[in-house]
Amino acid sequence: MLLPTDGSEIAAKGVEKGIDLATRLGAKITIITVSEPLILYVGAEGGWNAASAMADYDEYQAKTAAALLLALRKQAEAAALNVETLHVPKAQPADAIVETAKSRGCDLIVMASHGRRGFRRLILGSQTAEVVARSSAPVLVVPPDPSQG
């Protein structure tokens, strides 16, 4: 079972539901977080080091992902689950999620949705919708809590 997270409260609900389901089924889980690449638009001004900014960004993303995954590993281990964690840097989330599910032979992806609809979804995009559309594994979508929206 693959449980994607971006560290948000909404994603935490998906991980929580996935851990609960995996506990009931005795399933092995992989918790994944993906860091998108930093896109810089460099102008003609001098004095700014793009390479240094990218290295700082990458280091920050790696540290943040490690802390998130450690906390979630502890949560899954407390539920007596067999858990692996994975940080995929410099990737698009939906691409990394679909590829990881495929390469690891996951039987199910459990992920949360922000519940955006209409124009907001068109403008903001939806990683969950993209995973649902592209994944060969079934995707269990955990909807947002209506009281929080």
N, C-alpha and C positions, 0 to 999 in steps of 0.2 A: 504494500500500500504506500502511495506517495502522498506526502502532506506538504504542500508548498506554503511558504509564509514570506511576507515582506516586513514582518515585525509589527504591523499595525494591530489595533484592537480587533478590527474586523477579521483579519487573517487569523488571529489567535482563536477566534470562535471556530474557524474551520479546523485548526489543529486540534483543538479540544474535542470536537466531535469525532475527528479521525482517531485520536487516541482512545476515546471511549469505544468506538466501533472495533478497533484493532484489539482492544482488551477483551471484548465480548467474543471475537472470532479467533483469538490467539494468533493474530497475524503479525508478521514482521513489518516494520515501517521504516521508511526513509523520509527524513524531514529535509526539505531543500529550501534554500534562500538564494536569490539571484540578485547580483549587483549590476545594474545597467552601466554601460560605458559612459564616461564623462565626455561630453561634446563641448569643445571649446571653439569659440569664434574669436580668433586673434586679429586684432586691428594692427595698425601701423605704429602705435605707440610703443616706445621702448620701456625697459625697466621691469617688465613682467616676464617671469619665466614659466612658460606653459608646461614644460617637462616637469618642473618641480610641483606645479599645481596638480598635475595628473598623478604624480607619485604620492602626494599627500592624500589625494582623493582615494586612490587605490588602497593605501595603508588604512585610512579611516574606514573604508568599506569592509576590508578584511577583519579589522578589529571588531567592528559592529556585528558583522555576521558571526564571528567566533563566539561573542558573548551571547547573542541570541540563540545560536544552536546549542551552546552548552546548557543554557537554562531549559531549553526544550528537551534536550537529551535527559536531563535530570528528571523532568516531569514524566517522560515516557518510561524511564527506568523505574521510577516510583510506582508506576502501574504494572511493573514486571514485564515490560515489552522488550523484545529484541529490536534495537533501534540503530540506525545509521544516520549520520548527518552529512550534508553536502552543501558547500558554498560554491556557486558557479559565478565567477567574476566576469565582467565585461561581456554580458550577454543580454539578449532580450528575454524577459521572463517567460513568456509563452513558449518561445523556441526551446529554452533550456528545460522547462517542465515537460514538454512533449517528448523531447529527445531522451531525457533521463528516464521517464516512464517506459519508453520503448527499450532503451539499452539495458535497463535493470529488470525487465519483464514484470513490471508492476501490473497487478490485476485490477487495481482501482486507484483513482486519484480523488482525494477529498480536499476540496478547497472552498474558501468563502467567496462570496460575491458582494460587491459594494451596493448592488441593487440599482445602479443608475439605469435610466430608461430614456428613450427618445433622443432629443438633441444633446443632452449632457453626455450620454453614452457615446454618441457619434463624435463629439469633440474630445472627450476625455479617454475614449477607448475602453476596452475591457479585456484584461488578460484572461479572466475566467472564460468569457465568451470565445476567445480565440483558442484556448485549450480545449474547450468543449467541441469546437468545430474541427480541430485538427488531430485530436488524440484518437489512437486506435483502442486505448483502454477506456473503460467507462469512467465518467466523471460524476462524482456526487457533489452537487453544489449546495453549500450551506448558505441560506439566505441571510440578509442582514436582519437584525432585531428591529422590528417596526417602531419600537419606542425610542430608538436612537436616531431616527432620521427625520 
